[in-house]
Amino acid sequence: MTALSGGHIIAGESVATVGQGFFAVNPVSGAKLQPAFCEGSAAEVERAAALAEQDFPTFMQVDKSQRAALLDTIAAELLAVKDALIARAELETALPPARLAGELTRTVNQLKMFARFIETGEHLQPQIVTAMPERQPQPRPDLRMTQVPLGPVAVFGASNFPLAFSVAGGDTAAALAAGCPVIVKGHPAHPGTSELAAQAIASAVRKCALPEGIFALLQGSSHQLGAALVSHPAISAVTFTGSQAAGRELFDLAAARAEPIPLFAEMGSVNPIFMLPQVLQVDAERLAQQFAESVCLGVGQFCTKPGLLFAVQGAELDDFVARLRENFTRLPAGTMLHAGIKQNFTAGLERFLSCPDVSPVSDLRPAPAGNCEVFPTLLQTTAAAFLAQPLLADELFGPAALLVVCDSSAQMQQVAQALKGQLSATVHAAATEEADCRSLFAILQRKAGRLLLNSFPTGVEVCQAMFHGGPYPAATDSRFTSVGHESIRRFLRPVCFQGLPTALLPEELR
Ligand code: NAP
């Protein structure tokens, strides 16, 4: 089944609603894409949430091998509709087919990774402390701790990864692996891709003979739908990837509920890069090229795009800036994901350029002809101007970065101290610059969830040691990652069993 109905997917069925619909828009041509998609309302939230709540007790009891089989089957069902998924995602996002094929592989591998992880039982981190009835002055009881799923989870699909961070992406995979039903609020920029992925999940749920209320996709292009989902009493946790404004608004809504729930928002960051002087002396050409490519990868629409570059003034920086100018001017225009993102990007650039002491490094080219097209841009300012104007530390989501020229390495450390929370922070240094490097990392460790040396932050490996998160405003809870095995922790909570006989204990505690 690869036809699009334009409906929501609830309990394995396409559900249409009457009233206003919305369309996906081809970012290249600006043309509406058929079919019209239903606008979800509180009624669909109520139905999906009630089913998720109803089927949660069954799903949480399901054996780990059955849950692993579900994840493997979702992976297989996605691969079965690979061509349709990639073709629709290309139409809706303008991302090239090769990138989308890579993203689908990543999506499938994430599902399989969680399947293998839960089979080991390691995610439950069982702790067994046996009784010591003779202990003085107090006997010790038998205490055993494991992890249980939180309950139904609402997932907000991200616009910039229509497969790997959307309907069947890492959040859904981790929540299902934990034993939580999932209700996805699809991103309105790629509803067709969302529906195809949801059909694949619904088909896998059916093939695995699991209760169909454990998965739903709700479509919509209004804030009310997302707000109703976050507010529904059956929802136990929410994941979100997107803008800081939306993430914060939804976080506040989750906290203001009669029963507050965790809302794990990943809201992006500027991923600062610090280039120390001696590394520029020896490697300016390669670094200029790789920096420009990292900024422009995926038309700059990565939450790990480096948006700030700090360097110390001097002859080696002058040479490096000339090479950066060449690289940024050489790179072609790219098509952004949707008109709203392009509008945010161009408005952000204008805001930066209207600030005192901010100037373009690369040539400012006339607006490109294509509908959602933008040119890569590099801006420059001084550390003093950067410190005086907090808006220059904001994310410019798109192919642009700001070079901040510092007077000295001491001033570089001062700007590092002033930074807000980040997903990543990077230092480029020669072997002879270890002392400065150490001082910077000591500061940056308090700022970022991932620290890199002589590398670039775009490209996030999915594995046990990955941490994709960071202090606010990069994320709403700096203790949790949204990528890798450990991302399952967002959907589990510890329970201690005291004095229970073996027969009443969960298997992993017996
Ligand atoms: P967004 O505006 O944050 O929207 C993300 C999701 O949240 C959408 O489903 C949106 O749907 C919903 N939403 C937004 N505001 C809401 C609110 N107040 N209440 C309830 N739901 C709300 O992200 P976007 O559309 O992907 O892109 C807009 C900007 O976000 C970009 O220009 C960029 O700055 C940033 N962004 C950052 C990242 C990152 O990884 N850091 C990724 C993508 C985007 P509705 O519109 O239907 O309500």
Residues whose N, C-alpha, C, O or C-beta is under 5 A from the ligand:
A	BS01	NAP	F156 G157 S159 N160 K185 G186 H187 P188 G220 S221 S222 H223 G226 A227 T241 G242 S243 A246 E249 E266 M267 G268 S269 F302 C303 I341 N344 F397
